[in-house]
Structure formats: C-alpha cells, structure tokens
Amino acid sequence: MANPVAVAARLQNRKTIFAVDVDEEHIVDAREALRKASSKMPLRVRILEEKLN
C-alpha cells in the first residue's frame, strides 16, 4: 500500500476561495497579491471588488 502523495480540495463553480478586507489605500496591493495567488491555482480566476460600508 502506498502513502498519499498530495491533497486536493474539491471546489464548486462560483465559490469564493479568497476574501480580503483592506482599506482603500491598499486596494492596489491586495489586487496584486490576489493576482499572484491566482497564478498558482489550476483554474481560471476572477478578482471582484465590492465596496462595504
């Protein structure tokens, strides 16, 4: 019997994977961090912005 080599998460379409809460002055940095993280994901990624009160 072999040992497991890797672990994978089963994701559904249109589910949030990462959520970041930042001040307006750090939006550019947050988008860049999410863009870099998305390059490591084996799927298409959309980065959405939502302004909260």
Secondary structure as GFF3:
##gff-version 3
##sequence-region A 1 53
A	DSSP	three_ten_helix	24	26	.	.	.	ID=ss1
A	DSSP	alpha_helix	27	38	.	.	.	ID=ss2
###
